Amino acid sequence: MSDQPSTTPREDSLEELDLMIDNMETEFQEEEVKKILAGLRGVQDGRVVQGGVWVSYHPASTTMEKICEALQKAGYNAGVFQSSNPPVTGTSPD
């Protein structure tokens, strides 16, 4: 048995996602977005930042598309600002 750390990616590893939400303007809307994120399977953490949210999630349970779709269904203009995997920067919802 080796004391060397494994270089194989773990199935429970998290990915990070920065989302732009240009129509999240009030504290009520921020709280609503937090509740939406908390209710999504696979989302580990979600923090409101100026103009959007930062999300960490389990890619085996959800995708950045599903996260954006949930926010869009609630009426928010959510689009990917930056993603850790695959590397995505600056895409907006269609």
Chimera marker file (.cmm) of the C-alpha trace (Angstrom):
<marker_set name="trace">
<marker id="1" x="0.000" y="0.000" z="0.000" r="1" g="1" b="0" radius="0.5"/>
<marker id="2" x="1.350" y="3.413" z="-0.969" r="1" g="1" b="0" radius="0.5"/>
<marker id="3" x="1.161" y="6.683" z="0.954" r="1" g="1" b="0" radius="0.5"/>
<marker id="4" x="1.066" y="8.584" z="-2.341" r="1" g="1" b="0" radius="0.5"/>
<marker id="5" x="-2.156" y="10.522" z="-3.046" r="1" g="1" b="0" radius="0.5"/>
<marker id="6" x="-4.317" y="9.258" z="-5.873" r="1" g="1" b="0" radius="0.5"/>
<marker id="7" x="-4.186" y="11.230" z="-9.111" r="1" g="1" b="0" radius="0.5"/>
<marker id="8" x="-7.485" y="9.793" z="-10.336" r="1" g="1" b="0" radius="0.5"/>
<marker id="9" x="-10.324" y="12.338" z="-10.166" r="1" g="1" b="0" radius="0.5"/>
<marker id="10" x="-12.781" y="11.483" z="-7.419" r="1" g="1" b="0" radius="0.5"/>
<marker id="11" x="-16.399" y="10.900" z="-8.335" r="1" g="1" b="0" radius="0.5"/>
<marker id="12" x="-17.436" y="13.262" z="-5.554" r="1" g="1" b="0" radius="0.5"/>
<marker id="13" x="-15.288" y="16.146" z="-6.792" r="1" g="1" b="0" radius="0.5"/>
<marker id="14" x="-16.983" y="19.506" z="-7.151" r="1" g="1" b="0" radius="0.5"/>
<marker id="15" x="-17.068" y="21.901" z="-10.052" r="1" g="1" b="0" radius="0.5"/>
<marker id="16" x="-17.506" y="25.655" z="-9.775" r="1" g="1" b="0" radius="0.5"/>
<marker id="17" x="-19.712" y="27.965" z="-11.755" r="1" g="1" b="0" radius="0.5"/>
<marker id="18" x="-20.062" y="31.750" z="-11.813" r="1" g="1" b="0" radius="0.5"/>
<marker id="19" x="-23.420" y="32.898" z="-13.163" r="1" g="1" b="0" radius="0.5"/>
<marker id="20" x="-24.482" y="36.347" z="-14.262" r="1" g="1" b="0" radius="0.5"/>
<marker id="21" x="-28.024" y="37.273" z="-13.225" r="1" g="1" b="0" radius="0.5"/>
<marker id="22" x="-28.687" y="40.764" z="-14.533" r="1" g="1" b="0" radius="0.5"/>
<marker id="23" x="-32.243" y="41.016" z="-13.195" r="1" g="1" b="0" radius="0.5"/>
<marker id="24" x="-31.522" y="40.023" z="-9.568" r="1" g="1" b="0" radius="0.5"/>
<marker id="25" x="-31.810" y="43.431" z="-7.937" r="1" g="1" b="0" radius="0.5"/>
<marker id="26" x="-33.418" y="43.102" z="-4.507" r="1" g="1" b="0" radius="0.5"/>
<marker id="27" x="-32.746" y="41.207" z="-1.294" r="1" g="1" b="0" radius="0.5"/>
<marker id="28" x="-35.970" y="39.270" z="-1.861" r="1" g="1" b="0" radius="0.5"/>
<marker id="29" x="-34.701" y="38.141" z="-5.277" r="1" g="1" b="0" radius="0.5"/>
<marker id="30" x="-31.332" y="37.178" z="-3.804" r="1" g="1" b="0" radius="0.5"/>
<marker id="31" x="-33.086" y="35.036" z="-1.187" r="1" g="1" b="0" radius="0.5"/>
<marker id="32" x="-35.277" y="33.458" z="-3.869" r="1" g="1" b="0" radius="0.5"/>
<marker id="33" x="-32.205" y="32.575" z="-5.949" r="1" g="1" b="0" radius="0.5"/>
<marker id="34" x="-30.544" y="31.026" z="-2.875" r="1" g="1" b="0" radius="0.5"/>
<marker id="35" x="-33.657" y="28.894" z="-2.278" r="1" g="1" b="0" radius="0.5"/>
<marker id="36" x="-33.717" y="27.756" z="-5.903" r="1" g="1" b="0" radius="0.5"/>
<marker id="37" x="-30.058" y="26.722" z="-5.707" r="1" g="1" b="0" radius="0.5"/>
<marker id="38" x="-30.547" y="24.992" z="-2.346" r="1" g="1" b="0" radius="0.5"/>
<marker id="39" x="-33.393" y="22.968" z="-3.846" r="1" g="1" b="0" radius="0.5"/>
<marker id="40" x="-31.349" y="21.625" z="-6.746" r="1" g="1" b="0" radius="0.5"/>
<marker id="41" x="-29.958" y="18.124" z="-6.469" r="1" g="1" b="0" radius="0.5"/>
<marker id="42" x="-26.167" y="18.178" z="-6.643" r="1" g="1" b="0" radius="0.5"/>
<marker id="43" x="-25.658" y="21.810" z="-5.654" r="1" g="1" b="0" radius="0.5"/>
<marker id="44" x="-23.259" y="21.865" z="-2.716" r="1" g="1" b="0" radius="0.5"/>
<marker id="45" x="-23.015" y="25.610" z="-2.124" r="1" g="1" b="0" radius="0.5"/>
<marker id="46" x="-24.316" y="28.801" z="-3.676" r="1" g="1" b="0" radius="0.5"/>
<marker id="47" x="-23.327" y="32.348" z="-2.774" r="1" g="1" b="0" radius="0.5"/>
<marker id="48" x="-24.797" y="35.563" z="-4.075" r="1" g="1" b="0" radius="0.5"/>
<marker id="49" x="-22.197" y="37.931" z="-5.465" r="1" g="1" b="0" radius="0.5"/>
<marker id="50" x="-22.669" y="41.292" z="-7.137" r="1" g="1" b="0" radius="0.5"/>
<marker id="51" x="-24.557" y="40.676" z="-10.370" r="1" g="1" b="0" radius="0.5"/>
<marker id="52" x="-24.864" y="36.932" z="-9.972" r="1" g="1" b="0" radius="0.5"/>
<marker id="53" x="-24.048" y="33.812" z="-7.976" r="1" g="1" b="0" radius="0.5"/>
<marker id="54" x="-21.140" y="31.476" z="-7.393" r="1" g="1" b="0" radius="0.5"/>
<marker id="55" x="-22.112" y="27.797" z="-7.276" r="1" g="1" b="0" radius="0.5"/>
<marker id="56" x="-20.235" y="24.606" z="-6.436" r="1" g="1" b="0" radius="0.5"/>
<marker id="57" x="-21.913" y="21.407" z="-7.563" r="1" g="1" b="0" radius="0.5"/>
<marker id="58" x="-21.452" y="17.689" z="-8.117" r="1" g="1" b="0" radius="0.5"/>
<marker id="59" x="-21.249" y="17.143" z="-11.897" r="1" g="1" b="0" radius="0.5"/>
<marker id="60" x="-22.515" y="13.570" z="-11.505" r="1" g="1" b="0" radius="0.5"/>
<marker id="61" x="-25.801" y="14.952" z="-10.117" r="1" g="1" b="0" radius="0.5"/>
<marker id="62" x="-26.415" y="18.111" z="-12.132" r="1" g="1" b="0" radius="0.5"/>
<marker id="63" x="-25.021" y="20.264" z="-14.916" r="1" g="1" b="0" radius="0.5"/>
<marker id="64" x="-24.462" y="23.964" z="-15.418" r="1" g="1" b="0" radius="0.5"/>
<marker id="65" x="-27.266" y="23.863" z="-17.994" r="1" g="1" b="0" radius="0.5"/>
<marker id="66" x="-29.724" y="22.456" z="-15.444" r="1" g="1" b="0" radius="0.5"/>
<marker id="67" x="-28.717" y="25.095" z="-12.898" r="1" g="1" b="0" radius="0.5"/>
<marker id="68" x="-29.211" y="27.901" z="-15.420" r="1" g="1" b="0" radius="0.5"/>
<marker id="69" x="-32.505" y="26.380" z="-16.584" r="1" g="1" b="0" radius="0.5"/>
<marker id="70" x="-33.902" y="26.290" z="-13.025" r="1" g="1" b="0" radius="0.5"/>
<marker id="71" x="-33.092" y="29.981" z="-12.548" r="1" g="1" b="0" radius="0.5"/>
<marker id="72" x="-34.467" y="30.891" z="-15.974" r="1" g="1" b="0" radius="0.5"/>
<marker id="73" x="-37.743" y="29.047" z="-15.250" r="1" g="1" b="0" radius="0.5"/>
<marker id="74" x="-38.104" y="31.286" z="-12.185" r="1" g="1" b="0" radius="0.5"/>
<marker id="75" x="-37.725" y="34.365" z="-14.397" r="1" g="1" b="0" radius="0.5"/>
<marker id="76" x="-34.057" y="35.182" z="-13.913" r="1" g="1" b="0" radius="0.5"/>
<marker id="77" x="-31.726" y="36.068" z="-16.779" r="1" g="1" b="0" radius="0.5"/>
<marker id="78" x="-29.046" y="33.580" z="-15.775" r="1" g="1" b="0" radius="0.5"/>
<marker id="79" x="-26.043" y="32.984" z="-17.986" r="1" g="1" b="0" radius="0.5"/>
<marker id="80" x="-22.613" y="31.449" z="-17.491" r="1" g="1" b="0" radius="0.5"/>
<marker id="81" x="-19.905" y="33.948" z="-16.665" r="1" g="1" b="0" radius="0.5"/>
<marker id="82" x="-17.255" y="31.330" z="-15.936" r="1" g="1" b="0" radius="0.5"/>
<marker id="83" x="-17.167" y="27.578" z="-15.372" r="1" g="1" b="0" radius="0.5"/>
<marker id="84" x="-14.392" y="25.354" z="-14.065" r="1" g="1" b="0" radius="0.5"/>
<marker id="85" x="-15.240" y="22.404" z="-16.298" r="1" g="1" b="0" radius="0.5"/>
<marker id="86" x="-15.568" y="22.565" z="-19.165" r="1" g="1" b="0" radius="0.5"/>
<marker id="87" x="-13.775" y="25.899" z="-19.234" r="1" g="1" b="0" radius="0.5"/>
<marker id="88" x="-16.468" y="28.344" z="-20.305" r="1" g="1" b="0" radius="0.5"/>
<marker id="89" x="-16.397" y="32.113" z="-20.088" r="1" g="1" b="0" radius="0.5"/>
<marker id="90" x="-19.072" y="34.637" z="-20.959" r="1" g="1" b="0" radius="0.5"/>
<marker id="91" x="-21.980" y="32.771" z="-22.506" r="1" g="1" b="0" radius="0.5"/>
<marker id="92" x="-25.462" y="34.154" z="-22.230" r="1" g="1" b="0" radius="0.5"/>
<marker id="93" x="-28.779" y="32.330" z="-22.273" r="1" g="1" b="0" radius="0.5"/>
<marker id="94" x="-30.418" y="31.798" z="-25.645" r="1" g="1" b="0" radius="0.5"/>
<link id1="1" id2="2" r="1" g="1" b="0" radius="0.2"/>
<link id1="2" id2="3" r="1" g="1" b="0" radius="0.2"/>
<link id1="3" id2="4" r="1" g="1" b="0" radius="0.2"/>
<link id1="4" id2="5" r="1" g="1" b="0" radius="0.2"/>
<link id1="5" id2="6" r="1" g="1" b="0" radius="0.2"/>
<link id1="6" id2="7" r="1" g="1" b="0" radius="0.2"/>
<link id1="7" id2="8" r="1" g="1" b="0" radius="0.2"/>
<link id1="8" id2="9" r="1" g="1" b="0" radius="0.2"/>
<link id1="9" id2="10" r="1" g="1" b="0" radius="0.2"/>
<link id1="10" id2="11" r="1" g="1" b="0" radius="0.2"/>
<link id1="11" id2="12" r="1" g="1" b="0" radius="0.2"/>
<link id1="12" id2="13" r="1" g="1" b="0" radius="0.2"/>
<link id1="13" id2="14" r="1" g="1" b="0" radius="0.2"/>
<link id1="14" id2="15" r="1" g="1" b="0" radius="0.2"/>
<link id1="15" id2="16" r="1" g="1" b="0" radius="0.2"/>
<link id1="16" id2="17" r="1" g="1" b="0" radius="0.2"/>
<link id1="17" id2="18" r="1" g="1" b="0" radius="0.2"/>
<link id1="18" id2="19" r="1" g="1" b="0" radius="0.2"/>
<link id1="19" id2="20" r="1" g="1" b="0" radius="0.2"/>
<link id1="20" id2="21" r="1" g="1" b="0" radius="0.2"/>
<link id1="21" id2="22" r="1" g="1" b="0" radius="0.2"/>
<link id1="22" id2="23" r="1" g="1" b="0" radius="0.2"/>
<link id1="23" id2="24" r="1" g="1" b="0" radius="0.2"/>
<link id1="24" id2="25" r="1" g="1" b="0" radius="0.2"/>
<link id1="25" id2="26" r="1" g="1" b="0" radius="0.2"/>
<link id1="26" id2="27" r="1" g="1" b="0" radius="0.2"/>
<link id1="27" id2="28" r="1" g="1" b="0" radius="0.2"/>
<link id1="28" id2="29" r="1" g="1" b="0" radius="0.2"/>
<link id1="29" id2="30" r="1" g="1" b="0" radius="0.2"/>
<link id1="30" id2="31" r="1" g="1" b="0" radius="0.2"/>
<link id1="31" id2="32" r="1" g="1" b="0" radius="0.2"/>
<link id1="32" id2="33" r="1" g="1" b="0" radius="0.2"/>
<link id1="33" id2="34" r="1" g="1" b="0" radius="0.2"/>
<link id1="34" id2="35" r="1" g="1" b="0" radius="0.2"/>
<link id1="35" id2="36" r="1" g="1" b="0" radius="0.2"/>
<link id1="36" id2="37" r="1" g="1" b="0" radius="0.2"/>
<link id1="37" id2="38" r="1" g="1" b="0" radius="0.2"/>
<link id1="38" id2="39" r="1" g="1" b="0" radius="0.2"/>
<link id1="39" id2="40" r="1" g="1" b="0" radius="0.2"/>
<link id1="40" id2="41" r="1" g="1" b="0" radius="0.2"/>
<link id1="41" id2="42" r="1" g="1" b="0" radius="0.2"/>
<link id1="42" id2="43" r="1" g="1" b="0" radius="0.2"/>
<link id1="43" id2="44" r="1" g="1" b="0" radius="0.2"/>
<link id1="44" id2="45" r="1" g="1" b="0" radius="0.2"/>
<link id1="45" id2="46" r="1" g="1" b="0" radius="0.2"/>
<link id1="46" id2="47" r="1" g="1" b="0" radius="0.2"/>
<link id1="47" id2="48" r="1" g="1" b="0" radius="0.2"/>
<link id1="48" id2="49" r="1" g="1" b="0" radius="0.2"/>
<link id1="49" id2="50" r="1" g="1" b="0" radius="0.2"/>
<link id1="50" id2="51" r="1" g="1" b="0" radius="0.2"/>
<link id1="51" id2="52" r="1" g="1" b="0" radius="0.2"/>
<link id1="52" id2="53" r="1" g="1" b="0" radius="0.2"/>
<link id1="53" id2="54" r="1" g="1" b="0" radius="0.2"/>
<link id1="54" id2="55" r="1" g="1" b="0" radius="0.2"/>
<link id1="55" id2="56" r="1" g="1" b="0" radius="0.2"/>
<link id1="56" id2="57" r="1" g="1" b="0" radius="0.2"/>
<link id1="57" id2="58" r="1" g="1" b="0" radius="0.2"/>
<link id1="58" id2="59" r="1" g="1" b="0" radius="0.2"/>
<link id1="59" id2="60" r="1" g="1" b="0" radius="0.2"/>
<link id1="60" id2="61" r="1" g="1" b="0" radius="0.2"/>
<link id1="61" id2="62" r="1" g="1" b="0" radius="0.2"/>
<link id1="62" id2="63" r="1" g="1" b="0" radius="0.2"/>
<link id1="63" id2="64" r="1" g="1" b="0" radius="0.2"/>
<link id1="64" id2="65" r="1" g="1" b="0" radius="0.2"/>
<link id1="65" id2="66" r="1" g="1" b="0" radius="0.2"/>
<link id1="66" id2="67" r="1" g="1" b="0" radius="0.2"/>
<link id1="67" id2="68" r="1" g="1" b="0" radius="0.2"/>
<link id1="68" id2="69" r="1" g="1" b="0" radius="0.2"/>
<link id1="69" id2="70" r="1" g="1" b="0" radius="0.2"/>
<link id1="70" id2="71" r="1" g="1" b="0" radius="0.2"/>
<link id1="71" id2="72" r="1" g="1" b="0" radius="0.2"/>
<link id1="72" id2="73" r="1" g="1" b="0" radius="0.2"/>
<link id1="73" id2="74" r="1" g="1" b="0" radius="0.2"/>
<link id1="74" id2="75" r="1" g="1" b="0" radius="0.2"/>
<link id1="75" id2="76" r="1" g="1" b="0" radius="0.2"/>
<link id1="76" id2="77" r="1" g="1" b="0" radius="0.2"/>
<link id1="77" id2="78" r="1" g="1" b="0" radius="0.2"/>
<link id1="78" id2="79" r="1" g="1" b="0" radius="0.2"/>
<link id1="79" id2="80" r="1" g="1" b="0" radius="0.2"/>
<link id1="80" id2="81" r="1" g="1" b="0" radius="0.2"/>
<link id1="81" id2="82" r="1" g="1" b="0" radius="0.2"/>
<link id1="82" id2="83" r="1" g="1" b="0" radius="0.2"/>
<link id1="83" id2="84" r="1" g="1" b="0" radius="0.2"/>
<link id1="84" id2="85" r="1" g="1" b="0" radius="0.2"/>
<link id1="85" id2="86" r="1" g="1" b="0" radius="0.2"/>
<link id1="86" id2="87" r="1" g="1" b="0" radius="0.2"/>
<link id1="87" id2="88" r="1" g="1" b="0" radius="0.2"/>
<link id1="88" id2="89" r="1" g="1" b="0" radius="0.2"/>
<link id1="89" id2="90" r="1" g="1" b="0" radius="0.2"/>
<link id1="90" id2="91" r="1" g="1" b="0" radius="0.2"/>
<link id1="91" id2="92" r="1" g="1" b="0" radius="0.2"/>
<link id1="92" id2="93" r="1" g="1" b="0" radius="0.2"/>
<link id1="93" id2="94" r="1" g="1" b="0" radius="0.2"/>
</marker_set>
